[in-house]
Amino acid sequence: MPTQRQGERLPEWRDAVAADPSLSWSSSAVESDVNRITMLKRQMFGCGGFQLLRERVLLA
């Protein structure tokens, strides 16, 4: 919305952002898994391939 110059929708956007903390669901569990896998990929940069990453994810 901000990058498309739709200023008339700003109040609607602000309400959506303000309501976010009151939602009954959270993606924190998924985000922690993604962060863990990203860390493993960075640790093994240039080494092995998908099979090695798969083993490390399953064993970690």
N, C-alpha and C positions, 0 to 999 in steps of 0.2 A: 504494500500500500504506500509507504513513504517514497519508494523509488519510482513509483508510477505517477507521482504528482496528483494524488486523489485526496486533497486536503479536506474536501467536504465529508469524507468518511472517517475523519480523525476521531470524533466522539464515539463512534461505533467501535473503532479499533481500541481506543482507550478502555472502554467497558470490557472488551474481551480480554485484554491484558490484565485488568484489575480482577476479573473473575477467576483467572487461572488458578491461584492458590486455593480456592475453595472447591476445586474439582475433587471427586471422590477417588480418582485413580492417579497413579504415579508411574513414571517410566524409569525410576531410579535403579531398579534391579536390572533392567535391560542395559541401561547406560553403564553400569558397573561391569557387566560382561563385555560390552564393546570396548571399554577402556582397558580391560585386562588383555583381550585379544590384540588390541593395538600395541600394547606394551610388549607382548610376546613377539609380534611381528618386527618391532623396532630392534629388539634385542638380537634377533637372528638375521638382520639385514644382510643380504648377499649370500646367505648360507642356506643350503637345502632348497626345498620347494614347498608345495602345498602339503605333501604327505608329512613332512617333518613338522610343519605348523599344526597340522591336524593332531599328530601324536602329542605335541606339547600342550595343546588346548585340552585334549582329553585327559592327560595325566596331571595337569596343573590344578 
